[in-house]
Amino acid sequence: AEVLLREAHDHFDLPVTVFRCDMIMADTRYAGQLNVPDTFTRLMLSLAATGIAPESFYQLDSSGNRQPTHYDGLPVDFIAEAITTIGQQAEGFFTYHVSNPYEDGLGLDEYVDWLIEDGNSISRISDYNEWYSRFETAVRGLPEKQRQYSVLPLLHAYQQPQPPSNGSFAPVDRFRSAVQQAGIGPDKDIPHVSAPIVVKYITGLQLLGLL
């Protein structure tokens, strides 16, 4: 698609702005508005429904402690505002990596912390292999409606803890500069993922009758 748009720009001077998005997270404002089949929503539903999580989703350090990591996601309302605003302003051919650039130490482990702090009954299991075995059994045993939207089709992705990573999947300087110049977002900058965004997945799933 990008090649076709580039050719349209080169041959007909069509202004084109390409936005390459990573994980698009839930809207921060509207209750019950979730992309239920996406990877992240499936994981949140499965963790809450089974009530178990690993001590860490990532490889531990040599002392057996959690390592700082990062989950690359941004709320859809911010992304929509960025696309509509920046896309209308640009002339020529521009490509933006719509991503969360912060080395903030906020990954899936911290998201589970936030869910527990909000009162969700989720127990940590120190041995990752034990967690995965129990998690797989519990997910397969969920009622049909929950199982349909669970992480079951993606379980293979969680067989092993992932290496920790920080920052975004691609350079974000151009996108961040455009966001700041246009004054997009509550702080006129790319937002951090915060506890209310993650907790909203649970309340949204409850409103949809999936928890």
C-alpha positions in Angstrom: 0.0 0.0 0.0 2.8 2.4 0.8 4.5 1.7 -2.5 1.3 2.5 -4.4 0.9 5.7 -2.4 4.6 6.6 -3.1 4.0 6.1 -6.8 0.8 8.2 -6.7 2.8 11.0 -5.0 5.7 10.7 -7.5 3.5 10.7 -10.6 0.6 12.9 -9.6 2.0 15.0 -6.7 -0.6 13.5 -4.4 0.1 14.6 -0.8 0.5 11.4 1.3 1.1 11.0 5.0 1.7 7.4 6.3 1.2 6.5 9.9 2.8 3.3 11.1 1.2 2.4 14.4 2.3 -0.1 17.0 -0.2 -1.3 19.7 -3.3 0.9 19.6 -4.8 0.8 23.1 -8.3 1.6 24.4 -9.9 5.0 24.4 -9.4 6.8 27.7 -12.8 8.4 27.8 -15.7 6.1 26.7 -16.9 3.2 28.9 -17.0 -0.2 27.3 -15.2 0.8 24.1 -12.6 -1.9 23.5 -11.1 -3.8 20.6 -12.1 -7.1 22.2 -10.2 -9.5 19.8 -6.8 -7.7 19.9 -3.8 -9.1 21.6 -3.6 -6.9 24.6 -7.4 -7.1 25.4 -7.2 -10.8 25.2 -4.3 -10.9 27.7 -6.0 -8.6 30.1 -9.2 -10.6 30.0 -7.3 -13.9 30.5 -5.3 -12.6 33.5 -8.4 -11.3 35.2 -10.5 -14.4 34.4 -7.9 -16.9 35.5 -6.5 -14.9 38.4 -2.9 -15.8 37.9 0.1 -14.0 36.4 3.9 -14.8 36.3 6.2 -13.0 38.7 7.5 -11.4 35.5 6.6 -11.7 31.8 10.2 -11.0 31.0 13.6 -12.6 31.7 14.8 -12.0 35.2 18.3 -10.6 36.0 21.1 -12.7 37.5 19.7 -12.2 41.0 16.2 -13.3 40.0 14.7 -9.8 40.1 12.4 -8.1 37.6 14.2 -6.0 35.0 13.0 -2.6 33.7 11.2 -2.9 30.4 8.6 -1.1 28.3 5.3 -1.9 26.6 4.8 0.0 23.3 1.3 1.2 23.2 -0.7 4.4 22.9 -4.4 5.2 23.5 -6.6 5.3 20.4 -8.0 8.8 21.1 -4.5 10.3 21.0 -3.6 8.4 17.9 -6.8 9.5 16.1 -6.2 13.1 17.0 -2.6 12.9 15.8 -3.6 11.3 12.5 -6.4 13.7 11.7 -4.4 16.8 12.8 -0.9 16.0 11.3 -2.4 14.3 8.2 -4.3 17.5 7.3 -1.3 19.7 7.7 1.3 17.8 5.8 2.3 18.3 2.2 4.5 16.0 0.2 5.2 12.5 1.3 5.8 11.9 5.0 6.0 8.7 7.2 5.5 8.7 10.9 6.1 5.9 13.4 3.3 6.3 15.8 4.8 4.8 18.9 5.6 5.2 22.6 9.2 6.3 22.8 9.7 6.4 26.5 12.2 4.3 28.4 9.9 4.5 31.4 10.2 1.0 32.9 6.4 0.4 32.4 5.7 -3.0 30.9 3.3 -5.9 31.4 4.6 -6.5 34.9 3.7 -3.0 36.0 0.3 -3.3 34.3 -0.4 -6.4 36.4 0.7 -4.4 39.5 -1.9 -1.7 38.6 -4.7 -4.3 38.2 -3.8 -5.8 41.6 -3.7 -2.4 43.3 -7.1 -1.7 41.8 -8.5 -4.7 43.7 -8.4 -7.4 41.0 -7.7 -10.9 42.5 -4.5 -11.9 40.6 -1.9 -14.1 42.2 1.8 -14.1 41.1 3.5 -17.4 40.4 7.3 -17.2 40.8 8.1 -20.1 38.4 7.3 -19.1 34.9 6.9 -22.7 33.5 4.5 -23.5 36.4 2.5 -20.3 35.6 2.3 -21.1 31.9 1.1 -24.7 32.6 -1.6 -23.5 35.1 -2.5 -20.6 32.9 -3.0 -22.7 29.8 -5.2 -25.2 31.7 -7.2 -22.3 33.3 -7.7 -20.6 29.9 -8.9 -23.7 28.2 -11.3 -24.3 31.1 -13.0 -20.9 30.8 -16.7 -20.6 29.8 -17.1 -20.5 26.1 -17.9 -16.8 25.9 -14.7 -15.9 27.7 -12.6 -18.5 26.0 -13.6 -17.1 22.6 -12.0 -13.8 23.5 -9.2 -15.1 25.6 -5.5 -15.3 24.7 -6.0 -19.0 23.8 -5.1 -18.6 20.0 -1.9 -16.7 21.0 -0.8 -18.9 23.9 2.4 -19.9 22.1 3.7 -16.3 22.4 3.8 -16.7 26.1 5.6 -20.1 26.4 8.8 -18.4 27.4 9.6 -15.1 29.2 10.5 -12.4 26.8 13.8 -10.4 26.8 13.3 -6.9 28.4 13.3 -4.0 26.0 13.1 -0.2 26.3 11.9 2.5 24.0 10.0 2.2 20.7 10.2 -0.2 17.8 11.3 2.5 15.4 12.5 6.1 15.4 9.8 8.4 16.8 11.6 11.8 16.7 9.7 13.1 13.6 6.4 12.0 15.0 7.0 13.5 18.5 8.1 16.8 17.0 5.0 17.0 14.9 2.8 16.2 17.9 4.5 18.9 20.0 4.3 21.5 17.2 0.6 20.8 16.7 -0.1 20.7 20.5 -1.8 17.3 20.4 -2.7 15.4 23.5 -3.4 16.5 27.0 0.2 17.5 27.7 1.0 18.5 24.0 3.2 15.5 23.8 3.1 11.7 23.3 1.4 10.4 26.5 2.7 7.8 28.8 0.6 4.7 29.5 -0.9 5.1 33.0 -2.8 2.9 35.5 -6.3 4.3 34.5 -5.8 3.2 30.9 -4.9 -0.4 31.9 -7.6 -0.6 34.6 -10.2 0.6 32.1 -9.7 -2.7 30.2 -11.1 -4.6 33.2 -14.1 -2.2 33.7 -14.8 -2.2 30.0 -14.8 -6.0 29.9 -17.1 -6.1 32.8 -19.5 -3.7 31.1 -19.4 -6.0 28.0 -20.3 -9.0 30.2 -17.0 -10.8 29.6 -15.8 -10.6 33.3 
